[in-house]
Amino acid sequence: MDKVEVDFENKLATITMKEGATLSEETLKKAFEDSRFSVEKFESNDSDGDKTDGDDSNAVVQAVHKATITGMT
């Protein structure tokens, strides 16, 4: 994981993974097992950088995941 931003007002956690790493909804839900929090909604978006002429071999891909977390106060 590269960084996490938490918006308590909207109960939203934005998780930015390190280059080449991803996070599955199942893994995130497991992380909250036995806690007062749970994942209500999960979205994943890969952002491409330095991608040129359609060649993916040198593309920088950073996965950004957004999760709505219940139990936040």
N, C-alpha and C positions, 0 to 999 in steps of 0.2 A: 504494500500500500504506500502511496506517495503522500496523500493528505486526505483529511476528512473535514468537511465543513458541516456544522449542525445548525439548522434553523429551528429553534425550539417553538417559535410561534406557529410555524406551519408543519411541525413534526416531520421535518425532512432532513435526512442525512445524505450528503453528496460525497461519495467515496471515489477518489481518483487513484487508480492503480499505477504502479511503476510501469515503465515501458515494457511491453510484451506480457504483462501479467493481467489476468482477468479474475473476476469474482462471480460465482454462480449464486443464484437465489437460494439454492439449497444450503450452500456453505454459510451464507449470511444468516439464514434462519437457524441453523445449528449453533451459531455463535450466540444467539439470544436464548437458547434453551435454558430452562431453570432460572430465568430472570423475569422481571416484571414487564419487560419489553417484548414486542413481537413485530415482525415485518408484515405490514398490511399491503404494500404495493412495492414492486421492484421494476426498475427500468434500466436498461443498459444501452450505452451509446459509445461506439468507438470513434475517436477523433483522429483523423489522419493529418500528419504534418510532413513537410518536405517530400511530398509525393509528386513525382514528375513523370511525364509521358506514359502514364498507364502502367509503369513497371512497379509492382508491389514489393520487389525484393529489397529495396532500400527504404521502404516507407517506415516512418516512425508512427507506431500506433499506441495510443494511450487510452485505455478503457475508463469511462466515467459511468458510474452507477448511481442512481438515485433511488432511495428507499424511504417510503413513508413508514415511520415507526410509531406504533401505538404504545402507550404507557409513559410517554414523555410528559412532564409537567412544567 
